[in-house]
Amino acid sequence: MRMLINVAETVVADALRGMAAAHPELTVDVENRVIVRRDAPVAGKVGLISGGGSGHEPLHGGFVGPGMLSAACPGEVFTSPVPDQMLRAAAAVDSGAGVLFVVKNYTGDVLNFDMAAELAEDEGIQVAKVLVNDDVAVLDSLFTAGRRGTGATLFVEKIAGAAADEGMPLARVEAIARQVNESSRSFGVALSSVTTPAKGSPTFDLPSGELELGIGIHGEPGRERRAMMTAREIADFSVQAVLEDLEPRNPVLVLVNGMGATPLLELYGYHAEVRRVLDERGVTVARTLVGNYVTSLDMAGASVTLCQVDEELLRLWDAPVSTPGLRWGM
Amino acid sequence: MLDSEFFRRWMSATAVSVDREAASLTALDSPIGDADHGSNMQRGFLAVVTTLDKEPPAAPGAVLVLAGRQLISTVGGASGPLYGTLLRRTGKALGDADEVSEADLAAALRTGVDAVATLGGAAPGDKTMLDALLPAVDALGDGGSFAAARAAADAGAEATTPMLARKGRASYLGERSIGHQDPGATSSALLIAALADAAGSGASGE
């Protein structure tokens, strides 16, 4: 194992200390593991809170700031945060307008956010929740924990964040977040296993010369394993899988997301193939994002997420945002 | 009769075995989960014993409620809420009596296990912690001993190996989850084994 860490036990705390030093515009509570917008609570504004296991950076802490999340709760590596963290975050950002929890559909995240919502409501904070479940790689979702939340989380956080910043009420922000999730689909592939600091060796065995189609953001598989394919073939397969489930009549936002260990040179090359398939299929692209946004530690691979947008969603997507991981227009 | 000292012994014994088995729990969690079950449980039960040492509750029920709260606050993932709920609901069902009978504990534990089933939405055979816990409460409830519960939990955990996972992260593996023992059922068997250890009736294999 070669990792730029001290010991596995302090990986998350060390990262948060480094983040705090790099981003004085955020309030980083290292001990309690909550990252909050410096100006929170903003009067009259709905608080947008997300969180999940660490190891997916910049998701979620890197998306805290004006125009996006009000607060984020990082858990241990690949382990959901605990309800105490969400409760602290809710108390820190609630201005009386309520908070929206953005929850990725993983059993641990769902259970902990559910418990946090109960506790927050006990304290008089109005809570709404939106579940992100965009991953079409999960077949038979009736017989599994259901579709996972992956790349669409970024779209939900950005667009709902803009809605909250405009002062929309909780029910409206929640409805918009739900609309973004329902309009989004993702499909990911892994070219190598992930190595968690706690284990120190690859989580699963993926022989060189093979790839896993339909990977989740923790290295958990979805569909099948095959002999290595070209970027062109992977794009054909992935976009086809997404479009089988989403027939966009409107323009789409495109996210070509790296899993952590795939360089931008490859991601841009992959995006060229994704764009080719979309052009062939007559899908209009409104905006594009290429880079490492919803990662899986050191896993090689990439996911494609499409989100069908109407005029309002596109306007909210284009609204200014200023976070460590996403910044434009301000 | 079982007093609060017995319940603290149970929690300590669980912490010791979870600590000892952390690496193997994590190894079980690698092929079908995300390789952190051991370290998460270790962190949680360390917090449990630290808190129980600092502020030891007087009643058996309160010991378990406090332990459950600590797990919810420190473990994360699905294990935190599920194990936390198991102990909290078992503790609540015990009420505030200073001492409880083995039958009281058997009934309370069933309440706790039922709460886990409700929270996680799992059924027997889904390859989850329930596959160790349900046989254990059945064994305990039929006038059985803690040793019988321990044997039932161990057998239940082992029986998860050929099962197809339908809950949690392992469910995404589909057919490929077959052939791996479930880490949650395995740690549940440790919890029940520790109960037998606390009662001094489960020395076999130690």
Interface residues (C-beta under 8 A of the other chain):
Chain A: A8 G53 G75 E76 V77 F78 T79 S80 P81 V82 P83 D84 Y106 T107 G108 L111 N112 D114 M115 V138 L139 D140 F143 T144 A145 R148 T196 A198 K199 T203 F204 G216 H218 G219 E220 P221 G222
Chain B: T26 S30 P31 G33 D34 A35 D36 G38 S39 N40 R43 I72 S73 T74 V75 G76 G77 A78 S79 G80 P81 L82 L119 G120 R166 K167 G168 R169 S171 Y172 L173 G174 R176
